[in-house]
Amino acid sequence: MLGTLYQTKHAAPGDRATVTRTVWEDGATLDYDRAAHRWRLLLPSSGEIVLAIGDAAVLTLRNDRIQVRCGASTLT
């Protein structure tokens, strides 16, 4: 396994040993804190999160709305 040396230009992605963090160029971040059992996803305001189970159950999160669809029913 190859280690990493962080520096000012390429700082460490997290500040706690229990947090695993991924940072993308558009500013989105994904954190998992295994001590707190917490998952956190941050997206730019133009982003969208879609969680789906099969084709029937879909949760869509956007900056301006939340939509839940289950079968033929939709709630926005």
NORMODA-V149189 format. One record per residue. N is the residue number from 1. RES is the residue in one small letter. SS is DSSP state (helix for helix, strand for strand, loop for the rest). NEAR is the number of other C-alpha atoms within 10 Angstrom. D_LAST is the distance of its C-alpha to the last C-alpha in whole Angstrom. Layout:
# NORMODA-V149189
N|RES|SS|NEAR|D_LAST  N|RES|SS|NEAR|D_LAST
This chain:
# NORMODA-V149189
1|m|loop|3|47  2|l|loop|3|47  3|g|loop|5|47  4|t|loop|7|45  5|l|loop|7|46  6|y|loop|10|44  7|q|loop|8|45  8|t|loop|6|44  9|k|loop|6|42  10|h|loop|8|41  11|a|loop|10|40  12|a|loop|12|39  13|p|loop|14|35  14|g|loop|13|35  15|d|loop|10|37  16|r|loop|9|37  17|a|loop|9|39  18|t|loop|13|36  19|v|strand|19|33  20|t|strand|15|33  21|r|strand|18|31  22|t|strand|13|30  23|v|strand|13|30  24|w|loop|9|29  25|e|loop|6|30  26|d|loop|9|27  27|g|loop|9|27  28|a|loop|14|25  29|t|strand|16|26  30|l|strand|15|26  31|d|strand|17|27  32|y|strand|16|28  33|d|strand|15|31  34|r|loop|12|33  35|a|loop|9|34  36|a|loop|9|31  37|h|loop|9|29  38|r|strand|10|26  39|w|strand|13|24  40|r|strand|10|23  41|l|strand|12|21  42|l|strand|13|21  43|l|loop|16|20  44|p|loop|11|21  45|s|loop|10|18  46|s|loop|8|18  47|g|loop|12|17  48|e|strand|13|15  49|i|strand|14|15  50|v|strand|11|14  51|l|strand|11|15  52|a|strand|14|16  53|i|strand|9|18  54|g|loop|7|20  55|d|loop|9|18  56|a|loop|11|16  57|a|strand|15|14  58|v|strand|17|12  59|l|strand|17|10  60|t|strand|15|9  61|l|strand|15|10  62|r|strand|14|11  63|n|loop|12|13  64|d|loop|7|10  65|r|loop|9|7  66|i|strand|13|6  67|q|strand|13|4  68|v|strand|16|6  69|r|strand|16|9  70|c|strand|14|12  71|g|loop|9|14  72|a|loop|7|13  73|s|strand|9|10  74|t|strand|12|7  75|l|strand|9|4  76|t|loop|9|0
